[in-house]
């Protein structure tokens, strides 16, 4: 399962390839760890099939807004979560291109893709069977989002691993809180199960960055800074993403406070980012810039929560 180094360039041009090679034993160890703790599950077990009925094409009735048991916010969050999962083919292409399809890296790419594939299947089946969302609109959004695809841009392999360390945890938080917002015990159970997968994926990537800090601390610190400062959820290009994100944030499902407290802070703490003593000038500068950004993010999160609480208080006063 060892990569060959025969054609890996020397110097700066070959840094990413050499790093991937040096990390391969860590990938192999963490893949074995992942397989030992991951528990397979069946998407169809979480779908209440007895609640399903035919649509007009088969002689039944097409979807009506009153069919949905979900409130508008939960419905929005479920759609965003599903559309995010839908772009799996693009995500697979991105990580297969970054990490390769050979050795332990390639085995992880396949394992991750197969596990992620369950998420979209289960979410769509649940929503269609329970008539939680308009299936015609949902299919239109799926087509538009998947045709556009996902492009990570010019991220290096190291930046890509740093990004998914945060992104997988952010997705876990979003799924868990969306489940709670639905008011449906089965939907909450399904989304909690999906969140377990996301958490294990986060741990895998997080451990790779921890190992990378030991190999190349300056370059790793710079990659972490880049991905924290420029972070966007993978669904950022979907239709109406910004408007839907505001709706989700106002409901407390995923907002700046959660992003700072439940995603960025614990991962940085795990890597001991602000207490490391192995950085050179480049790494120190990256850490300073990271600390400044995280501090600003904390302030923005506080202002957002204060504004949200004031708005809720005013709304409550109007209905009292």
Secondary structure, 3 states (H helix, E strand, C coil): CCCCCCCCCCCHHHHHHHHHHHHHHHHHHHHHHHHHHCCCCCHHHHCCHHHCCCCHHHCCCCCCHHHCCCCHHHHHHHHHHHHHHHCHHHHHHHHHHHHCCCHHHHHHHHHHHHHHHHHHHHHHHHHHHCCCCCHHHHHHHHHHHHHHCCCCCCCCHHHHHHHHHHHHHHHHHHHHHHHHHHCCHHHHHHHHHHHHHHHHHHHHHHHHHHHHHHHCHHHHHHHHHHHHHCCCCCCCCCCCHHHHHHHHHHCCCCCHHHHHHHHHHHHHHHCCHHHCCCCCHHHHHHHHHHHHHHHHHHHHHHHHHHHHHHHHHHHHHHHC
